[in-house]
Amino acid sequence: MRAWQFIPSGRWHRDAPPPTSHDVARLAGVSQSAVSRCFTPGGSVSPAMRERIEVAARELGYRPSRLPGMMLSGKTGIIAVVVGSFENPFYTATLGAFTRALKAADRQVMLMQVDSDLALDDAVGELETYRVDGVVSALAVSSPEVAEQLDRYQLPIVTLNSIVSSEWVRVVQSDNRAAGVKAANLLHECGAASLAYVAGAPDSLSQMDRQRGFIEGVEALGLGSPRIVDGNYTYEGGWQAGLELAKDDVPQGLFCANDVTAFGVIDALRRTRGLEAGRDYRIIGYDNLSAARWRGYDLTSFDQDVDEMARVAVELLDTPEAGLNPVEVCATLHRRTSC
């Protein structure tokens, strides 16, 4: 890449370093310290001088370095976003939400991808060498042992939909259990007397809460225990669950651990039995993905409000006194023709 060189006319030529604060000072006719104060929050400089400096900076394409502020504060302003597989669109949505929340908080984003929450320990160890100020992740911390390992880095960490908190690990979660109860009640109100739950990954803490709430809701209605079928949070898992359900009388009401699983169930029942959601059975998903609105699904689904969860997560990075209890964000039910 070629560099540019400043000449007195205010233009730049190739083969030189980028403009500095001294170049801005020279073009604006002020001291370098005045330029420094202009780009320092709370720095004292007159409105007229500030305007001259900003005009010169724009003309030269000058961007102030963050390094002096980092050295003074001991903070880099960089927050690491640790993500898992992008196969599930929900994790793509959370990445976008984290990015927007961090930008609104004037933080910089560093992205790192790992295979599972068990890899968070190694990820945080590596990130510490980059002097990040904190970590946010949609991956849940699955055990107190993992949280204890993370605590030794003394780095603020906020995860989504976990149940494990510690001295340095905080949690923001959807009200999964309450949503499970609500799903059971809604399916019953829509005329479903036989109910089933299509589960997510067996090690997912959030899906366990959804399943627990659904079972409680069904049993409270006097309908016995619902049928449980594995779906593993994937489309293929949902498809296999649909094939399994199609072997017998298909339950009149289904609650799926997430939307992607529900899509697989709907397609499998349509292809193998000619059954249509909303007409022959009722079905509810979780995450309210954009595809839930597609005409082929029109899926009733719970929206976790990932933007609010991300905003709260970023806020918790600076409030370690918030306590160990998870902060809960209410999920909103979006009803469509599937239920």
URVEN-V993353 format. One record per residue. N is the residue number from 1. RES is the residue in three letters. D_CENTER is the distance of its C-alpha to the mean C-alpha in Angstrom with 2 decimals. Layout:
BEGIN
n->N res->RES d_center->D_CENTER
n->N res->RES d_center->D_CENTER
END
This chain:
BEGIN
n->1 res->MET d_center->35.22
n->2 res->ARG d_center->38.02
n->3 res->ALA d_center->38.00
n->4 res->TRP d_center->39.74
n->5 res->GLN d_center->42.64
n->6 res->PHE d_center->43.45
n->7 res->ILE d_center->46.98
n->8 res->PRO d_center->48.74
n->9 res->SER d_center->48.20
n->10 res->GLY d_center->44.53
n->11 res->ARG d_center->43.54
n->12 res->TRP d_center->42.04
n->13 res->HIS d_center->43.47
n->14 res->ARG d_center->41.97
n->15 res->ASP d_center->42.21
n->16 res->ALA d_center->41.24
n->17 res->PRO d_center->38.26
n->18 res->PRO d_center->35.88
n->19 res->PRO d_center->37.16
n->20 res->THR d_center->37.24
n->21 res->SER d_center->37.71
n->22 res->HIS d_center->41.44
n->23 res->ASP d_center->41.52
n->24 res->VAL d_center->39.95
n->25 res->ALA d_center->42.46
n->26 res->ARG d_center->45.32
n->27 res->LEU d_center->44.43
n->28 res->ALA d_center->43.85
n->29 res->GLY d_center->46.96
n->30 res->VAL d_center->45.37
n->31 res->SER d_center->44.82
n->32 res->GLN d_center->41.87
n->33 res->SER d_center->41.14
n->34 res->ALA d_center->40.84
n->35 res->VAL d_center->38.18
n->36 res->SER d_center->36.30
n->37 res->ARG d_center->36.57
n->38 res->CYS d_center->35.44
n->39 res->PHE d_center->32.07
n->40 res->THR d_center->31.62
n->41 res->PRO d_center->29.92
n->42 res->GLY d_center->32.86
n->43 res->GLY d_center->35.40
n->44 res->SER d_center->38.82
n->45 res->VAL d_center->40.09
n->46 res->SER d_center->42.09
n->47 res->PRO d_center->40.62
n->48 res->ALA d_center->43.19
n->49 res->MET d_center->42.43
n->50 res->ARG d_center->38.66
n->51 res->GLU d_center->39.24
n->52 res->ARG d_center->41.51
n->53 res->ILE d_center->39.03
n->54 res->GLU d_center->36.10
n->55 res->VAL d_center->38.38
n->56 res->ALA d_center->39.47
n->57 res->ALA d_center->35.94
n->58 res->ARG d_center->34.91
n->59 res->GLU d_center->38.10
n->60 res->LEU d_center->37.54
n->61 res->GLY d_center->33.84
n->62 res->TYR d_center->33.38
n->63 res->ARG d_center->30.01
n->64 res->PRO d_center->30.37
n->65 res->SER d_center->29.30
n->66 res->ARG d_center->26.71
n->67 res->LEU d_center->28.61
n->68 res->PRO d_center->31.14
n->69 res->GLY d_center->28.61
n->70 res->MET d_center->26.70
n->71 res->MET d_center->30.06
n->72 res->LEU d_center->31.02
n->73 res->SER d_center->27.86
n->74 res->GLY d_center->26.94
n->75 res->LYS d_center->23.32
n->76 res->THR d_center->21.81
n->77 res->GLY d_center->19.04
n->78 res->ILE d_center->16.76
n->79 res->ILE d_center->13.38
n->80 res->ALA d_center->12.19
n->81 res->VAL d_center->8.73
n->82 res->VAL d_center->9.52
n->83 res->VAL d_center->8.46
n->84 res->GLY d_center->10.70
n->85 res->SER d_center->12.48
n->86 res->PHE d_center->11.67
n->87 res->GLU d_center->14.25
n->88 res->ASN d_center->12.00
n->89 res->PRO d_center->10.77
n->90 res->PHE d_center->7.87
n->91 res->TYR d_center->6.24
n->92 res->THR d_center->7.60
n->93 res->ALA d_center->6.26
n->94 res->THR d_center->2.48
n->95 res->LEU d_center->4.91
n->96 res->GLY d_center->7.00
n->97 res->ALA d_center->5.54
n->98 res->PHE d_center->5.42
n->99 res->THR d_center->8.66
n->100 res->ARG d_center->10.15
n->101 res->ALA d_center->9.80
n->102 res->LEU d_center->11.30
n->103 res->LYS d_center->13.86
n->104 res->ALA d_center->14.88
n->105 res->ALA d_center->15.48
n->106 res->ASP d_center->17.53
n->107 res->ARG d_center->15.70
n->108 res->GLN d_center->15.74
n->109 res->VAL d_center->13.04
n->110 res->MET d_center->13.99
n->111 res->LEU d_center->12.23
n->112 res->MET d_center->13.25
n->113 res->GLN d_center->13.07
n->114 res->VAL d_center->14.50
n->115 res->ASP d_center->15.87
n->116 res->SER d_center->14.81
n->117 res->ASP d_center->14.12
n->118 res->LEU d_center->17.85
n->119 res->ALA d_center->17.42
n->120 res->LEU d_center->15.37
n->121 res->ASP d_center->18.82
n->122 res->ASP d_center->20.16
n->123 res->ALA d_center->17.14
n->124 res->VAL d_center->17.36
n->125 res->GLY d_center->21.11
n->126 res->GLU d_center->20.97
n->127 res->LEU d_center->18.59
n->128 res->GLU d_center->21.02
n->129 res->THR d_center->23.67
n->130 res->TYR d_center->21.81
n->131 res->ARG d_center->21.90
n->132 res->VAL d_center->18.25
n->133 res->ASP d_center->17.89
n->134 res->GLY d_center->14.86
n->135 res->VAL d_center->11.85
n->136 res->VAL d_center->8.20
n->137 res->SER d_center->6.58
n->138 res->ALA d_center->5.08
n->139 res->LEU d_center->8.85
n->140 res->ALA d_center->11.22
n->141 res->VAL d_center->14.41
n->142 res->SER d_center->17.07
n->143 res->SER d_center->20.16
n->144 res->PRO d_center->21.86
n->145 res->GLU d_center->23.41
n->146 res->VAL d_center->20.20
n->147 res->ALA d_center->19.26
n->148 res->GLU d_center->22.85
n->149 res->GLN d_center->22.60
n->150 res->LEU d_center->19.57
n->151 res->ASP d_center->21.52
n->152 res->ARG d_center->24.27
n->153 res->TYR d_center->22.38
n->154 res->GLN d_center->22.19
n->155 res->LEU d_center->18.89
n->156 res->PRO d_center->16.35
n->157 res->ILE d_center->13.33
n->158 res->VAL d_center->10.57
n->159 res->THR d_center->8.76
n->160 res->LEU d_center->7.19
n->161 res->ASN d_center->10.00
n->162 res->SER d_center->12.59
n->163 res->ILE d_center->16.10
n->164 res->VAL d_center->17.31
n->165 res->SER d_center->17.65
n->166 res->SER d_center->20.13
n->167 res->GLU d_center->21.68
n->168 res->TRP d_center->18.88
n->169 res->VAL d_center->15.90
n->170 res->ARG d_center->14.23
n->171 res->VAL d_center->12.12
n->172 res->VAL d_center->10.23
n->173 res->GLN d_center->10.76
n->174 res->SER d_center->11.63
n->175 res->ASP d_center->15.45
n->176 res->ASN d_center->15.79
n->177 res->ARG d_center->19.46
n->178 res->ALA d_center->20.55
n->179 res->ALA d_center->19.01
n->180 res->GLY d_center->21.04
n->181 res->VAL d_center->24.13
n->182 res->LYS d_center->23.62
n->183 res->ALA d_center->23.28
n->184 res->ALA d_center->26.55
n->185 res->ASN d_center->28.33
n->186 res->LEU d_center->27.37
n->187 res->LEU d_center->28.49
n->188 res->HIS d_center->31.68
n->189 res->GLU d_center->32.30
n->190 res->CYS d_center->32.12
n->191 res->GLY d_center->34.93
n->192 res->ALA d_center->33.32
n->193 res->ALA d_center->35.42
n->194 res->SER d_center->34.19
n->195 res->LEU d_center->30.51
n->196 res->ALA d_center->28.26
n->197 res->TYR d_center->24.75
n->198 res->VAL d_center->23.11
n->199 res->ALA d_center->21.09
n->200 res->GLY d_center->18.03
n->201 res->ALA d_center->18.12
n->202 res->PRO d_center->20.70
n->203 res->ASP d_center->18.84
n->204 res->SER d_center->15.67
n->205 res->LEU d_center->15.88
n->206 res->SER d_center->13.97
n->207 res->GLN d_center->16.32
n->208 res->MET d_center->19.22
n->209 res->ASP d_center->18.67
n->210 res->ARG d_center->18.56
n->211 res->GLN d_center->21.67
n->212 res->ARG d_center->23.37
n->213 res->GLY d_center->22.98
n->214 res->PHE d_center->24.24
n->215 res->ILE d_center->27.20
n->216 res->GLU d_center->28.08
n->217 res->GLY d_center->28.02
n->218 res->VAL d_center->30.18
n->219 res->GLU d_center->32.62
n->220 res->ALA d_center->32.96
n->221 res->LEU d_center->34.09
n->222 res->GLY d_center->36.84
n->223 res->LEU d_center->35.67
n->224 res->GLY d_center->35.67
n->225 res->SER d_center->32.78
n->226 res->PRO d_center->30.54
n->227 res->ARG d_center->30.60
n->228 res->ILE d_center->27.69
n->229 res->VAL d_center->26.94
n->230 res->ASP d_center->24.54
n->231 res->GLY d_center->21.95
n->232 res->ASN d_center->19.64
n->233 res->TYR d_center->16.52
n->234 res->THR d_center->18.19
n->235 res->TYR d_center->20.43
n->236 res->GLU d_center->23.34
n->237 res->GLY d_center->22.87
n->238 res->GLY d_center->22.96
n->239 res->TRP d_center->26.00
n->240 res->GLN d_center->27.78
n->241 res->ALA d_center->27.06
n->242 res->GLY d_center->28.60
n->243 res->LEU d_center->31.60
n->244 res->GLU d_center->32.04
n->245 res->LEU d_center->31.98
n->246 res->ALA d_center->34.40
n->247 res->LYS d_center->37.05
n->248 res->ASP d_center->38.04
n->249 res->ASP d_center->37.78
n->250 res->VAL d_center->34.22
n->251 res->PRO d_center->32.76
n->252 res->GLN d_center->32.85
n->253 res->GLY d_center->29.31
n->254 res->LEU d_center->26.18
n->255 res->PHE d_center->22.76
n->256 res->CYS d_center->20.20
n->257 res->ALA d_center->17.24
n->258 res->ASN d_center->15.09
n->259 res->ASP d_center->16.12
n->260 res->VAL d_center->16.72
n->261 res->THR d_center->19.18
n->262 res->ALA d_center->20.77
n->263 res->PHE d_center->21.46
n->264 res->GLY d_center->23.34
n->265 res->VAL d_center->25.29
n->266 res->ILE d_center->26.32
n->267 res->ASP d_center->27.53
n->268 res->ALA d_center->29.40
n->269 res->LEU d_center->31.20
n->270 res->ARG d_center->32.07
n->271 res->ARG d_center->33.44
n->272 res->THR d_center->35.35
n->273 res->ARG d_center->36.53
n->274 res->GLY d_center->36.26
n->275 res->LEU d_center->34.22
n->276 res->GLU d_center->32.09
n->277 res->ALA d_center->29.18
n->278 res->GLY d_center->30.33
n->279 res->ARG d_center->33.94
n->280 res->ASP d_center->34.58
n->281 res->TYR d_center->31.73
n->282 res->ARG d_center->28.68
n->283 res->ILE d_center->25.10
n->284 res->ILE d_center->21.70
n->285 res->GLY d_center->18.22
n->286 res->TYR d_center->14.71
n->287 res->ASP d_center->11.54
n->288 res->ASN d_center->13.86
n->289 res->LEU d_center->13.19
n->290 res->SER d_center->15.50
n->291 res->ALA d_center->17.92
n->292 res->ALA d_center->18.52
n->293 res->ARG d_center->20.64
n->294 res->TRP d_center->22.70
n->295 res->ARG d_center->26.32
n->296 res->GLY d_center->26.60
n->297 res->TYR d_center->24.12
n->298 res->ASP d_center->23.81
n->299 res->LEU d_center->21.70
n->300 res->THR d_center->21.33
n->301 res->SER d_center->17.78
n->302 res->PHE d_center->15.62
n->303 res->ASP d_center->12.79
n->304 res->GLN d_center->10.09
n->305 res->ASP d_center->9.63
n->306 res->VAL d_center->5.89
n->307 res->ASP d_center->7.61
n->308 res->GLU d_center->9.60
n->309 res->MET d_center->7.33
n->310 res->ALA d_center->5.85
n->311 res->ARG d_center->9.60
n->312 res->VAL d_center->10.90
n->313 res->ALA d_center->9.11
n->314 res->VAL d_center->10.67
n->315 res->GLU d_center->13.76
n->316 res->LEU d_center->14.16
n->317 res->LEU d_center->14.53
n->318 res->ASP d_center->17.82
n->319 res->THR d_center->18.98
n->320 res->PRO d_center->19.88
n->321 res->GLU d_center->22.47
n->322 res->ALA d_center->19.98
n->323 res->GLY d_center->21.16
n->324 res->LEU d_center->20.04
n->325 res->ASN d_center->19.24
n->326 res->PRO d_center->15.67
n->327 res->VAL d_center->14.59
n->328 res->GLU d_center->14.32
n->329 res->VAL d_center->12.89
n->330 res->CYS d_center->15.14
n->331 res->ALA d_center->14.34
n->332 res->THR d_center->16.56
n->333 res->LEU d_center->18.85
n->334 res->HIS d_center->19.69
n->335 res->ARG d_center->23.12
n->336 res->ARG d_center->24.53
n->337 res->THR d_center->27.63
n->338 res->SER d_center->26.41
n->339 res->CYS d_center->27.02
END
